[in-house]
Amino acid sequence: MSTGPLSTGPLHARPLQAGSRVSVVGCGYLGAVHAAAMVQLGHTVVGIDPDLDRSAGLARGEAPFYEPGLDAMLRAGLASGRLCFSRDIADARDATLHFLCVGTPQAQGRLAADLSFVHSAVDDLLRILKPGDVVAGKSTVPVGTAAGIADQVAARGGTLVWNPEFLREGFALPDTLRPDRVVVGVPDGPDGERARDLLAAAYGPVLDTAPLIVTDYATAELVKVAANAFLATKISFINAMADLCELAGGDVVQLAEALGHDSRIGRRFLQAGLGFGGGCLPKDIRAFMHRAGELGADQALTFLSEVDAINTRRRLKTVAMVEEWLDHRVLGARVAVLGAAFKPDSDDIRDSPALAVAEALHLRGAEVVVTDPRARANAQRRSPQLRYADSAEEAATDADVVLLLTEWRDFVELDPEVLGKVTARQRVLDARNALDRDAWSAAGWEVRCPGRAPVGA
Ligand code: UDX
């Protein structure tokens, strides 16, 4: 996926068809970005979301979450007159291509994905579908879901394709407009070919740099969950190595560097630390395991339960490291928490490892003060029992220990000399292996990191 700067100029689309329109059903993390990107590609787009606050906000050019560049792109789209939002599926009637972008969260109390939003969006779409329309499913679904929907769409004269999305939060726009690949699962026969061509025309210039991989439905659905399972496995693998390094006296950062030079392995997603969270990796690997069980292949994915367990232990382990550092006198200790979002450049706190650690330390009696450049308001809503600060300096004032839990650039670039003047003790736990340890220890700090020997003081 591209990490380079995103062109703000319009990409020159090969128009879908004069006067034709695209609808995007479901305007959350995926759909809001997809709608804005489709306008950028030259299409006329209606975004449909039944949530009043969300639709109204989007119609003002305000995304319901923080994503770099998205508000500006929404506003440009709205100003062009080619983007609008509605709560009413009837407003998608003129579109010929409908992107299904609703969420598939983890079902309550189960590992499975909750498909209720997918099914109700499909029911809505069936009411307005015209012969010749194409529905492109982008939501992450258990394999077999598309096959179950295809007949309903075909009964209205439409064609279903499955077109999974691989965007990362924080890089959602470049990942959408300059993806590594575009995958589309299509049915056999002329309708499938026509639908594939329509989708290819819609992506237009995106396909100048990304290969179009045409598959059957099952493969397209599996590519998405397999990719997330692989990424999660890579993270848990390096975190398991971090445990080994601690016991054997090795250094996990050097280990990852050395492994990463092997082009068969690669350095990315080998950042050891607090592990993965967010709205995708944790729930996707669980839904994948559940689906494998339904298909009679549970043993094939047993390893993913270990990947999940290694990841969950990272949070417990981070809490244990703090307890140990405080000589188990956590009650009343002042702990500064830098980061609440599940990753930098996001205000998303879904299954956030950072917030889980902050909550656990609070439960053990610590006085926890959290700061985050973007996720503070969301964190405060979910965890009002914690204290919040506007800046790292404020959070760290009188702290017995400082925890770096989300590696925002603002935190990584903190001046350790300046911060060291406000804390009670100069102790920092860099749970993301992101700080310049030498600079911090030179400024008088004791620095501990997962998978590395402690330095300083
Ligand atoms: C992920 C996939 O990357 C994306 O392709 C898919 O479409 C959605 O799920 P996202 O959840 O936005 O994207 O974040 P990602 O960048 O993958 O990070 C996920 C989590 O893993 C974060 O909590 C991050 O801190 C953690 N992580 C990532 C590590 O702990 N170590 C790493 O080396 C990389």
Boltz pocket constraint, residues with backbone or C-beta under 6 A from the ligand:
constraints:
  - pocket:
      binder: B
      contacts: [[A, 165], [A, 166], [A, 167], [A, 168], [A, 169], [A, 170], [A, 228], [A, 231], [A, 235], [A, 267], [A, 268], [A, 269], [A, 270], [A, 271], [A, 272], [A, 273], [A, 274], [A, 275], [A, 276], [A, 277], [A, 278], [A, 279], [A, 280], [A, 281], [A, 342], [A, 343]]
      max_distance: 6.0
